[in-house]
Amino acid sequence: MNSNFSNFKNKNQIVKHKNKLKIMKHKKIVQYGIGIFIIEAILIGIWFYLMKPESDVAFNILQIVLLLFGINLILGILLYVLKKSFSSLFFANSIICPLIFYAVWIMWFTYYA
């Protein structure tokens, strides 16, 4: 048997332990994802609060959305190359982040501008 699992008596215990480790790993990835989401939402909100964009700036939304997409995509690729398990978060975030920004953009001009 593998030295890491020498204190287990049978194969069932080893499988259960490995499954438990996988679940713990997935929970940690979910926690990172929620943390990234919260930080991202706060930063986007702060950006809107400080910049107070006007309606004539609306043409620049494509540039900002592409920048957000690109940053998250580059981080995802970099973490994938480094074999980090949470690189998939950044790939998912590259799609979610521009959508959040666009939603806040619409809300800004609907309710605050």
MOQUI-V291467 format. One record per backbone hydrogen bond with DSSP energy under -0.5 kcal/mol. CO is the residue of the C=O (numbers start at 1). NH is the residue of the N-H. If there is no record, write none. Layout:
co:CO nh:NH
co:CO nh:NH
This chain:
co:2 nh:5
co:3 nh:6
co:5 nh:8
co:10 nh:14
co:11 nh:15
co:12 nh:16
co:13 nh:17
co:14 nh:18
co:15 nh:19
co:16 nh:20
co:17 nh:21
co:18 nh:22
co:19 nh:23
co:20 nh:24
co:21 nh:25
co:22 nh:26
co:23 nh:27
co:24 nh:28
co:25 nh:29
co:26 nh:30
co:27 nh:31
co:28 nh:32
co:29 nh:33
co:30 nh:34
co:31 nh:35
co:32 nh:36
co:33 nh:37
co:34 nh:38
co:35 nh:39
co:36 nh:40
co:37 nh:41
co:38 nh:42
co:39 nh:43
co:40 nh:44
co:41 nh:45
co:42 nh:46
co:43 nh:47
co:44 nh:48
co:45 nh:49
co:46 nh:50
co:47 nh:51
co:48 nh:52
co:54 nh:57
co:55 nh:58
co:57 nh:60
co:58 nh:61
co:59 nh:62
co:60 nh:64
co:61 nh:65
co:62 nh:66
co:63 nh:67
co:64 nh:68
co:65 nh:69
co:66 nh:70
co:67 nh:71
co:68 nh:72
co:69 nh:73
co:70 nh:74
co:71 nh:75
co:72 nh:76
co:73 nh:77
co:74 nh:78
co:75 nh:79
co:76 nh:80
co:77 nh:81
co:78 nh:82
co:79 nh:84
co:80 nh:83
co:84 nh:87
co:85 nh:88
co:86 nh:89
co:86 nh:90
co:87 nh:91
co:88 nh:92
co:89 nh:93
co:90 nh:94
co:91 nh:95
co:92 nh:95
co:92 nh:96
co:93 nh:97
co:95 nh:99
co:96 nh:100
co:97 nh:101
co:98 nh:102
co:99 nh:103
co:100 nh:104
co:101 nh:105
co:102 nh:106
co:103 nh:107
co:104 nh:108
co:105 nh:109
co:106 nh:110
co:107 nh:111
co:107 nh:112
co:108 nh:112
co:108 nh:113
